[in-house]
Amino acid sequence: MAYDAVKMKDWQIAEEAGKNMPTPDEWRERLNLQKDEIIPYGKISRLDFLKIIERLKDKPDGKYIEVTAITPTPLGEGKTTTTMGILEGMGKRGLNVGGCIRQPSGGPTMNIKGTAAGGGNALLIPMTEFSMGLTGDINDITNAHNLAMVALTARMQHERNYDDEQLAKRSRMRRLDIDPTRVEMGWVMDFCVQSLRNIIIGLGGRMNGYTMQSRFGITVSSELMAMLSIVRDLADLRERMGKITVAFDKKGNVVTTGDLEVGGAMTAWMRNTINPTLMSTVEYQPCMVHAGPFANIAVGQSSIIGDRVGLKLFDYHVTESGFGADIGFEKFWNVKCRLSGLKPHVSVLTTTIRALKMHGGGPRVVAGLPLPDSYAKEDLGLLEKGIPNMLHHINIIKTSGIKPVVCINSFHTDTKDEIAVVRKAAEAAGAGCAVSSHWANGGDGALELADAVIDACQEVNEFKYLYPMEMKLRERVELIAKTAYGANGVAWTAEAEAKAKMREADTQYDDYATMMVKTHLSLTHDPAVKGVPKGWTLPIRDVLIYSGAKFLCPCAGTISLMPGTSSDPAFRRVDVDVKTGKVSGLF
């Protein structure tokens, strides 16, 4: 039975549904797990993925379903809600289905966007635990990342205070001679704190550290979070942990976490993070949560580990990519699938009529402010002008060799004629299409979507990558810009092009993934530009090196690793019942 999603808040639905959520013992029986393969953690559990993978290594994989979206409004278009809807709809059909999504950051949860648990009757539970730390992965990543900065800044202070003989005698250290103007890492915390984007540390004298400029990023932008999403096991994580570029010395040589002898301790902090957390939809389909890297900065995917487990446990496994297909699906397609060796059967393109109207020239949509009234009224002309954005994303997915299924994530303000316009355009472009009311009606409202996805999974596709690994960095960026973004070409700053040429000339970077850094609010580098602009050039201003994750990150436009908190943040409405300890106000 669906809850009244109009009258009830998400946290209230989660609280009611949570009363009957399966226990760890019930999950063990439902999923045919061995006793030592599920690790209870309060209301939820971790899955011991190594044991599961080893036991089921000869079992054929299930069908692999990816969820992406058109270019979203700042409010988001409901990818997680759609993911939960697919799980619930397939569950209603009696299928063995599960999924894996990313862990939400405390920054957006306490800011404008709120949590990433879906909504209404397409919601992940327990919502409070999901939204506020879960089983501690983000906290462990924060500690591991900051430990690298502790090692770096302490080393810089000691090298300043002691000569080579004293260093060798006191600490068995060799001098690294770190350049304080070329420190690549900063500190992290999992909130949006604009006042920490640029800071000075080490004030107060020689015993209080090394005085220099530094910065904070949000934890989910950390390279360590990106690494968690792509590693295959703990050994892979440990190897990568010693290769992270922390700084450069005064001769221009790389200084790594291995040089600082901190990689082992960092891995110790993260040792438990490799096991996915098992949660549930409000209709009690299983869904894992693992990793949570930003998509406009890093890979933007739940983990390869989670997908490997899901494809063994479930006949249908659903995963979600961050933001629109130009960013999230492109990285799923050319990075995650290449690293995992897994091939998807279908991609679901989450679409809303309100977003298409925005791309057609509708009023500006501002997070935290009420949606303009014009989005609640039928306007076929505005809608048709915005349709090209959906068609562009359909073509991105089709370029990979997959036939997409467009999910019209319906709102009560959508009219039959508006839905008909979107469906006709999607089908004419060679995509499947289904209307889904999972937010309002749960699995019953997602049956058409579930059937369309099931049918698409039976089709044979010719999945292929956009570029070979032998292609050089600048050629890859040009191809991504033209194919995924619709740009005419790329313009490099002198500094960015010099870095690109250096990496292209060094064979150690040949197997590095190309991880584009770009706004999610536009196909271009400018978040204010909507629709499908023509005749523009993508500017690349820098190339970041994530040597642990083995990413080269070309940066388009201005992307901050530390978002800011708004004037009306979500934390103003979050509170605790002091008698029961229950959290209210999350959304």
Order of alpha helices (4+ residues) and beta strands (2+ residues): alpha-alpha-beta-beta-alpha-beta-alpha-beta-alpha-beta-beta-alpha-alpha-alpha-beta-beta-beta-beta-beta-alpha-alpha-beta-beta-alpha-beta-beta-alpha-beta-alpha-beta-alpha-alpha-beta-alpha-beta-alpha-alpha-alpha-beta-alpha-beta-beta-beta-beta-beta
